[in-house]
């Protein structure tokens, strides 16, 4: 799986994605703190019958905001999604691992602004 920065699209490893903390409490670095990240993914057409985004919610407990999507007519092509993921650090890491295990292309927004929930 390749993870790309939206700025340079160079190949990155999974930990390169920046999770933006939505809390002022820096004394609690635990895995349950509220966090968000913005990613863009390409879902190949062979996964058209798989509920990839739905599983992010149901299996990994993250809230998904679909900021943009590009889908071909009758879902015959790859799908491109611009997603904002919100949840605990643990939930978001679990969701990213799930996408990685599916070998999807992921681009991370490394310049995400912190705006709180």
Number of C-alpha atoms within 10 A of each C-alpha: 15 16 23 24 20 16 11 8 12 11 14 16 10 17 10 13 21 17 23 20 22 17 14 8 9 9 6 10 10 11 13 12 17 20 24 24 23 25 24 23 19 17 23 15 15 10 13 14 8 11 9 14 15 13 14 21 17 10 12 18 18 25 19 17 12 14 12 11 13 12 14 11 7 6 11 12 15 15 17 18 18 20 20 18 24 24 23 22 22 18 24 24 19 17 22 20 13 17 19 16 10 13 14 17 17 27 24 25 20 18 13 14 10 14 9 12 10
